[in-house]
């Protein structure tokens, strides 16, 4: 069977069970469904909310540019117990959109941008709407019903240490770590794990020292000097394999 077209319905737009409210697709998503794809009534589509809920729906009718859909089946997945969050030193990187897409495909639970001493400028005060849109498009392609949660941390290293308090394990990936300290896939893929990467210019020795003093485990990704997005992708790939290798 051909893959169904997917559309994002925000969590707040999902009717409460038993409310009798219809499922309504509006705005850009409705225009894509009705104007671009010219979906006829009776056609089946997939809706997802980005927080683990999705379902199969049938287009019933069109009302004032809105699509009215009837559910055929609904699935709600709990938040996974195995969670990788990447804390990335801020860069003016043209590959950020690409990294957001890969985070969705490889099912990272979150991304946290923080300002390191060698960061190129400051991150925005809050996650951008364009970041969410990029992740939604990736979720439509790969079928993931959960979008990574994006954080923008303040306070530099102290803010990062505070953010790390809720994690079971915290790894600091940096260029001075011994190459033999490469985590196994299950180290990153099991439990609630934070993986910290510096910006393109690397970490200042004082930053690494403070994180190690706070209990972060030093780790390496091998002998090669990796770009920011390559290191992030490798961490997510290892965690993805670690989750798949569960007994």
Secondary structure, 3 states (H helix, E strand, C coil): CCCCCEEECCHHHCCCCCCCCCEEECHHHHHHHHHHCCCCCCCEEEEECEECEEEEEEEEEEECCEEEEEEEEEEECCCCCCEEEEEEECCCCCCHHHHHHHHHHCCCCEEEEECCCCCCCCCCCCCCHHHHHHHHHHHHHHCCCECCEEEECCCHHHHHHHHHHHCCEEEEECCCCCCCCCCCHHHHHCCEEEEEECCCCCCCHHHHHHHHHCCCEEECCCCCCCCHHHHHHHHHHHHHHHHHCCC
